[in-house]
């Protein structure tokens, strides 16, 4: 899982963003994941997930969502 990276909103960090390796995840819950030691990250804060350098998920904003 070291090839997987998660970028999430982290208030106070540079650009309010932090990126971690998936190796840092110690538990996956219903609405959040836990990183060491006891930090809970809600899923709605995830901005981007990449695997082997390729983006596999990007959170879109309402402005980016195409009209139906």
KAPEWO-V283389 format. One record per run of one state. SS is the DSSP state (A for helix, B for strand, O for the rest). FROM is the first residue (numbers start at 1). LEN is the number of residues. Records with the same first field share a line. If there is no record, write none. Layout:
BEGIN
SS = FROM-LEN  FROM-LEN
END
This chain:
BEGIN
O = 1-3  10-4  29-3  36-3  52-2  59-3  65-4
B = 4-6  17-5  25-4  32-4  39-4  46-6  54-5
A = 14-3  22-3  43-3  62-3
END
